Amino acid sequence: MTKPLKKVVTKQRKEGQMSKVGLVIAREYSTRVKKRSFFVLTLLIPILMALVGIAAIWFTIEKEKHYKVLISDPENITESKIFVSHDDSDPPATFYFTEQELGPDDYSREDLKDFDIFIGVGRNTFTNKTIKGIYREEPSKYARNYILDKLETRLEEYWAVDHGIPLQTYREIDQNFKFDLHDVEDVGLSEGELSKKDTREEKTKKQGVGFGFSILIFVFLMVYAGQVMRGVLEEKTSRVVEIVVSSVKPFELMMGKIIAIGLVGLTQFLMWVVLLTIIMAGVQALFISDLDPETLQALGDMQMNPGESGKISESESTAAILFFQEIKWGILIPLFFVYFIGGYLLYASIFAIVGAAADSETDTQQLIIPVMIPLMFVYIVSISILGSPDSSAAIIGSYVPFSSPIIMLQRVAAGTVAFWEVILSLLILIGTFVLTTYLAGKVYRTGILMYGKKASWKEIIKWLRH
Amino acid sequence: MLRVENIVKQYSGHTALDDISITTKRGEIFGLLGPNGAGKTSLIRIINQITGPDVGKIFIEGRELKRSDIEHIGYLPEERGLYKKMKVKDQVMYFARLKGLSKSEAKRKMNEWFEKFEITSWYDKKVEELSKGMAQKIQFIITVIHEPKILILDEPFSGFDPINTELIKQEILSLKKKGTSIMISTHNMNSVEEICDSIALINKAKLVLDGKLSDVKNKFRSNTYAIQFKGMMFAFANALFASFSLEHSEQIDEDRAIAHVKLLKGNTLNDLLKTVIPVVEIEAVHEIVPSMNDIFIEAVTGAKKSNEYLKNDETPEEGGNKAEEGGSDE
């Protein structure tokens, strides 16, 4: 009869201890979530992001103004014809022709008031290799490139024929060469298999999505691990810690704090996702319903390749396809959470060491340097490997636990990583944070009750050995 | 109630506690005395299980102290502190629950104390909005809310204003009546004499003396009497032979003086009086009983008297005992 009784007692005790960590977590979590700054940030960030998004859309729509181009062609070089592809269902400009020669006084004429751009074409256009034009409102780069592209093709055709080259021959010459470049490892693959493989460009685009996650994780690590440090320091400087550790083990207090702040981070993130979704849905209902799908597609292209607009046919709507089909969200998002949690636990334990060793906010700035420099380095590496997700820097970075939360997601997004590599990288990360948490516990225990002086890293290492 | 046995605690570089053994009784106020850096806070932290001893054991009610016993201990650290941005009631509830009280129990006890101190209007205030004296009351409530069997108060009267000091003193005495074993660590010797039943004095990591306050004081009685008389000082001094020694004398006015005389070789006060009555006119006589303050200074500095009261013959070493590790700020 005594044996089971004893068991019950030990079980109760364990539950008692568990609930103490629970109490710590509840306190740390609720005080942070109830803070006004949490509320403001949670609300403000999605609104800001939505505003930026709306502004981007607004500016893009603004650029989509349609231009009426009047070509003044007294010598009838263009024969009032410009080849416009049927694919361009929504071209940025329409061409009109006149054989009148236009002078400075003509632009204000009543019958020409509707035209936005006037272009003069004549034989001197060829001799000077210059197309001259006048605009009322400066066209966007996209519209400008479109006009030049169409006009250039028409003029070159005329020139070719003028030089005795048959139009058909000229058009053949004018066609671009495809550059069919392949990896030596892919030699022998069939056409179908080859088309499944991502080109470097495609990989880079996908990696870009991973880079977004990298930045997100980096920012979250900095913000929330930093909160752990400040929380530890606050308890230490307010001296409340001594009463707390007379009721809770220092390790339980530290873990409670780390877990609670991590939960605050996840809460904030989820609130952002929910709020952003609501806001975007609202925005879509209000504004975007008026827009036709092509504009939206063009919008996607603009955001993806802001530099190389103009040749719209080339990029099609790759961004949209990439976003909705080729990125494996089902893998990326769970991995984002796993790496965020792993990276957070790792950095939070290190930041807790700093908080426990410091005696004031100013001390932390010095003590944090050895932590911040590698983190900044990782951040720079994560930018430098954009476009080369297979480089050795990327591979090493995706295993080193201090950088893997930031770098591995890029490689996963780019699709250049095997399943076992992710598992290995995660195991290293987990092993490391278990170790750093254990070490942090040791330093924390000593550090939080050291009032009135800042410990150096040398002393911290001494505590570790004690 | 609480028995500390042969506790040794070393930090790299120095010994904070060297073979300390003390015992406190139920319903007794025990004074833990010692100069700054003696190791008092180290000992208190070990009893609170904040740190562990290198050697030695602690027993509570006859059995060895275990982790869950923290619920039976109330601790008021010398370094006071509360969560500044937390509401008073949340704070009290948090600490009460950390000490193992259920939510409803914690609430009930909190209300009791707040009504007793007439501070129910503070529930929703943040600690940073409270005055120092107000925060001290909250701090005290947090220390005792779980009705600990053992109450450890590190410098309980420092930093409290006189009104709060009196209030706390009364509360301590009423807890004592209820059977709480109270340990007070302090330098304030007046309060020791006023409320302590037993004391232990630690100096440089070692236990220098301990026992009932009255016993300790008796031990320090040096058979010295103050005699106030009318007459000539030199006549008085001449009358004392080898059986008495004149320790100290002072003139009150032209023909009156007070002399401190120590009895030697088993002589009694009567013998002394017989010797001096023929030469002077005695006005008053009383025994000189050492104050705790004197005892403290003597025990710590080892001055004035031979170390008869020392348990061991070693004279405490000089220096090398700063409280740098372990953060003791005593």
Interface residues (C-beta under 8 A of the other chain):
Chain A: R13 G16 Q17 K20 L23 V24 R27 T31 E235 S238 R239 V240 V241 E242 I243 V244 V245 S246 S247 V248 K249 P250 R445 T446 L449 M450 Y451 G452 K462 H466
Chain B: S12 R45 N48 Q49 I50 T51 R67 S68 I70 I73 Y75 P77 E79 R80 G81 L82 Y83 K84 K85 M86 D90 Y94 F95 R97 L98 K99 G100 I142 T143 G326 G327 D329
